[in-house]
């Protein structure tokens, strides 16, 4: 039976958010103060002869006029929206919007999305990544295109075979066991039968530890340095993307840019140390984990055309390390976080999964064969990915002028695919599309909706996520081990505020109350 959606807190007093025109003047003072102070300060630092006080006042007035103009525009748009025909199905109609100076087309029609991602795959490529994101995740498998993508994918695929993943379950279980033992120790020393744990941060640490050990074989300290640098670069990337950027500003030695350059160097140097350590410790090869597979490709002794198909240079290995260090833990940690949230909100499903886990795994650390029998766990994870996909937008652009349905797309037009809108489309997923109902996946992911391949959690077409089996295996194992040991519920401190911080995550964390099963 479908579960009712969790009631959300009202967005404002009385339950309704104020309309845009009412919000804009109220934002004028903090916006203009912040902008004039920041710009004025930069002007004084970068140009000592700049008349700082007058510049600050002038910038304040300029920003005030800008905000008032935006308020007038918002009022006009609000009036226009009230005149729209309400019968028009805006949720499925492509529309144009502007992201700064760049026009973008939002496409939320499944038929068009399938053409972009699958049927006309060769006619579309990914948009150019923002430099701030590129410095964080590198130009690895997620971002490369064409022949380079084919070459990278061919090299990396052997690291993600099911046989390799089965071997990794022991390492995953060892990492999870250390974390869970810490909670048990905390509970045994607590005067209360319940303890509160902030799961969002702990899951990030856990999945970071797993990817370090399974894919790179690195010691935890070097891995922590990589993740710490990437986390700081992520914060800088978010601030950079959302803030006003002047042409050429990224080259100026501002405090943020200097910090970014320092972190980029630290990230590269740490990865080089991990790579160099593996090279110098070579015995009968470089290993068969992800790093070993890449090094074997880099130093391949193959000759001729086959060598060209399987070779990676050192810079490409560094970029792939960035990509998999970030993607290998960030997406899985948020899948685990939102699964814990949903199972806390719907305790009947928590009980169902615990019963399944204890039946199939008993109280042992799960192995790959046991995990393959957890059908309801798989259903819950897929439903979590549907409601809370880690990445909420996909970006593409056509490489030539082309026709897509009724749309004429000039070459290079930025196309945005909003995954949450598609995943909650009632014409595709049914009237309960906004509700948590794992039973929709009882007959598999391809038959969960009215059209096949409607689930975009790992993308579709020729470029699905290479690590989807790794992520699902890790998530099933960690959730199974938690359910073996604990009951859990949301803490009263929890505030429901999903935030797109490159990945979808709870803005204020996920505090959970844990109670040991044998307490």
ChimeraX attribute file (.defattr): number of C-alpha atoms within 10 A of each C-alpha:
attribute: neighborCount
match mode: 1-to-1
recipient: residues
	/A:1	8
	/A:2	12
	/A:3	14
	/A:4	12
	/A:5	13
	/A:6	12
	/A:7	7
	/A:8	9
	/A:9	10
	/A:10	10
	/A:11	10
	/A:12	9
	/A:13	8
	/A:14	7
	/A:15	9
	/A:16	9
	/A:17	12
	/A:18	12
	/A:19	11
	/A:20	14
	/A:21	18
	/A:22	13
	/A:23	13
	/A:24	20
	/A:25	15
	/A:26	12
	/A:27	12
	/A:28	18
	/A:29	14
	/A:30	9
	/A:31	15
	/A:32	20
	/A:33	17
	/A:34	14
	/A:35	16
	/A:36	21
	/A:37	17
	/A:38	12
	/A:39	16
	/A:40	23
	/A:41	16
	/A:42	15
	/A:43	17
	/A:44	16
	/A:45	13
	/A:46	13
	/A:47	11
	/A:48	10
	/A:49	9
	/A:50	13
	/A:51	12
	/A:52	19
	/A:53	12
	/A:54	11
	/A:55	18
	/A:56	21
	/A:57	15
	/A:58	14
	/A:59	19
	/A:60	22
	/A:61	15
	/A:62	13
	/A:63	20
	/A:64	19
	/A:65	14
	/A:66	14
	/A:67	20
	/A:68	15
	/A:69	13
	/A:70	15
	/A:71	21
	/A:72	15
	/A:73	14
	/A:74	18
	/A:75	17
	/A:76	12
	/A:77	14
	/A:78	14
	/A:79	11
	/A:80	10
	/A:81	11
	/A:82	9
	/A:83	9
	/A:84	9
	/A:85	9
	/A:86	9
	/A:87	6
	/A:88	9
	/A:89	8
	/A:90	11
	/A:91	13
	/A:92	16
	/A:93	11
	/A:94	17
	/A:95	12
	/A:96	13
	/A:97	10
	/A:98	9
	/A:99	8
	/A:100	10
	/A:101	6
	/A:102	9
	/A:103	13
	/A:104	18
	/A:105	19
	/A:106	19
	/A:107	23
	/A:108	23
	/A:109	17
	/A:110	18
	/A:111	13
	/A:112	20
	/A:113	21
	/A:114	16
	/A:115	16
	/A:116	23
	/A:117	22
	/A:118	17
	/A:119	14
	/A:120	15
	/A:121	16
	/A:122	13
	/A:123	18
	/A:124	21
	/A:125	19
	/A:126	18
	/A:127	17
	/A:128	13
	/A:129	13
	/A:130	11
	/A:131	13
	/A:132	20
	/A:133	19
	/A:134	17
	/A:135	23
	/A:136	24
	/A:137	23
	/A:138	25
	/A:139	22
	/A:140	23
	/A:141	22
	/A:142	19
	/A:143	17
	/A:144	18
	/A:145	16
	/A:146	9
	/A:147	10
	/A:148	15
	/A:149	16
	/A:150	15
	/A:151	18
	/A:152	23
	/A:153	18
	/A:154	13
	/A:155	21
	/A:156	20
	/A:157	13
	/A:158	15
	/A:159	20
	/A:160	18
	/A:161	14
	/A:162	14
	/A:163	11
	/A:164	15
	/A:165	19
	/A:166	16
	/A:167	13
	/A:168	21
	/A:169	22
	/A:170	17
	/A:171	16
	/A:172	25
	/A:173	19
	/A:174	13
	/A:175	19
	/A:176	23
	/A:177	16
	/A:178	11
	/A:179	16
	/A:180	17
	/A:181	12
	/A:182	11
	/A:183	20
	/A:184	17
	/A:185	10
	/A:186	15
	/A:187	19
	/A:188	15
	/A:189	11
	/A:190	11
	/A:191	9
	/A:192	9
	/A:193	13
	/A:194	19
	/A:195	20
	/A:196	19
	/A:197	16
	/A:198	16
	/A:199	21
	/A:200	22
	/A:201	15
	/A:202	15
	/A:203	22
	/A:204	20
	/A:205	18
	/A:206	20
	/A:207	27
	/A:208	25
	/A:209	23
	/A:210	25
	/A:211	23
	/A:212	24
	/A:213	19
	/A:214	20
	/A:215	21
	/A:216	22
	/A:217	18
	/A:218	21
	/A:219	12
	/A:220	14
	/A:221	10
	/A:222	15
	/A:223	21
	/A:224	16
	/A:225	15
	/A:226	24
	/A:227	22
	/A:228	14
	/A:229	20
	/A:230	23
	/A:231	16
	/A:232	14
	/A:233	23
	/A:234	20
	/A:235	13
	/A:236	18
	/A:237	22
	/A:238	15
	/A:239	14
	/A:240	18
	/A:241	13
	/A:242	9
	/A:243	9
	/A:244	9
	/A:245	11
	/A:246	7
	/A:247	6
	/A:248	7
	/A:249	10
	/A:250	16
	/A:251	9
	/A:252	11
	/A:253	12
	/A:254	14
	/A:255	9
	/A:256	14
	/A:257	16
	/A:258	14
	/A:259	14
	/A:260	21
	/A:261	14
	/A:262	12
	/A:263	21
	/A:264	17
	/A:265	13
	/A:266	16
	/A:267	22
	/A:268	19
	/A:269	14
	/A:270	17
	/A:271	22
	/A:272	17
	/A:273	13
	/A:274	19
	/A:275	20
	/A:276	11
	/A:277	12
	/A:278	20
	/A:279	14
	/A:280	9
	/A:281	10
	/A:282	11
	/A:283	9
	/A:284	6
	/A:285	13
	/A:286	19
	/A:287	17
	/A:288	16
	/A:289	21
	/A:290	24
	/A:291	25
	/A:292	21
	/A:293	19
	/A:294	28
	/A:295	24
	/A:296	19
	/A:297	22
	/A:298	18
	/A:299	15
	/A:300	14
	/A:301	10
	/A:302	13
	/A:303	8
	/A:304	8
	/A:305	8
	/A:306	9
	/A:307	15
	/A:308	13
	/A:309	17
	/A:310	21
	/A:311	22
	/A:312	22
	/A:313	12
	/A:314	15
	/A:315	14
	/A:316	18
	/A:317	23
	/A:318	22
	/A:319	21
	/A:320	24
	/A:321	28
	/A:322	25
	/A:323	20
	/A:324	22
	/A:325	22
	/A:326	21
	/A:327	19
	/A:328	22
	/A:329	23
	/A:330	23
	/A:331	21
	/A:332	24
	/A:333	27
	/A:334	28
	/A:335	25
	/A:336	25
	/A:337	25
	/A:338	25
	/A:339	22
	/A:340	23
	/A:341	22
	/A:342	20
	/A:343	20
	/A:344	19
	/A:345	17
	/A:346	17
	/A:347	14
	/A:348	12
	/A:349	19
	/A:350	22
	/A:351	14
	/A:352	13
	/A:353	23
	/A:354	22
	/A:355	15
	/A:356	19
	/A:357	29
	/A:358	15
	/A:359	12
	/A:360	17
	/A:361	20
	/A:362	13
	/A:363	14
	/A:364	12
	/A:365	18
	/A:366	22
	/A:367	18
	/A:368	18
	/A:369	11
	/A:370	16
	/A:371	21
	/A:372	14
	/A:373	14
	/A:374	19
	/A:375	15
	/A:376	18
	/A:377	26
	/A:378	23
	/A:379	21
	/A:380	25
	/A:381	20
	/A:382	24
	/A:383	26
	/A:384	26
	/A:385	23
	/A:386	23
	/A:387	20
	/A:388	22
	/A:389	25
	/A:390	25
	/A:391	21
	/A:392	17
	/A:393	17
	/A:394	15
	/A:395	18
	/A:396	20
	/A:397	22
	/A:398	23
	/A:399	16
	/A:400	13
	/A:401	13
	/A:402	13
	/A:403	11
	/A:404	14
	/A:405	9
	/A:406	8
	/A:407	11
	/A:408	11
	/A:409	18
	/A:410	14
	/A:411	14
	/A:412	16
	/A:413	19
	/A:414	20
	/A:415	25
	/A:416	20
	/A:417	23
	/A:418	18
	/A:419	23
	/A:420	19
	/A:421	17
	/A:422	24
	/A:423	25
	/A:424	18
	/A:425	21
	/A:426	15
	/A:427	12
	/A:428	17
	/A:429	19
	/A:430	15
	/A:431	11
	/A:432	16
	/A:433	20
	/A:434	17
	/A:435	16
	/A:436	22
	/A:437	19
	/A:438	22
	/A:439	15
	/A:440	22
	/A:441	20
	/A:442	14
	/A:443	10
	/A:444	14
	/A:445	17
	/A:446	13
	/A:447	15
	/A:448	23
	/A:449	21
	/A:450	13
	/A:451	14
	/A:452	11
	/A:453	16
	/A:454	23
	/A:455	23
	/A:456	18
	/A:457	23
	/A:458	16
	/A:459	17
	/A:460	16
	/A:461	14
	/A:462	11
	/A:463	16
	/A:464	14
	/A:465	14
	/A:466	17
	/A:467	18
	/A:468	17
	/A:469	15
	/A:470	20
	/A:471	21
	/A:472	18
	/A:473	23
	/A:474	24
	/A:475	23
	/A:476	21
	/A:477	26
	/A:478	23
	/A:479	19
	/A:480	23
	/A:481	22
	/A:482	20
	/A:483	22
	/A:484	21
	/A:485	20
	/A:486	18
	/A:487	19
	/A:488	24
	/A:489	21
	/A:490	19
	/A:491	17
	/A:492	9
	/A:493	12
	/A:494	15
	/A:495	16
	/A:496	16
	/A:497	13
	/A:498	15
	/A:499	12
	/A:500	15
	/A:501	16
	/A:502	16
	/A:503	17
	/A:504	19
	/A:505	25
	/A:506	20
	/A:507	14
	/A:508	15
	/A:509	18
	/A:510	25
	/A:511	20
	/A:512	23
	/A:513	20
	/A:514	22
	/A:515	20
	/A:516	19
	/A:517	11
	/A:518	7
	/A:519	10
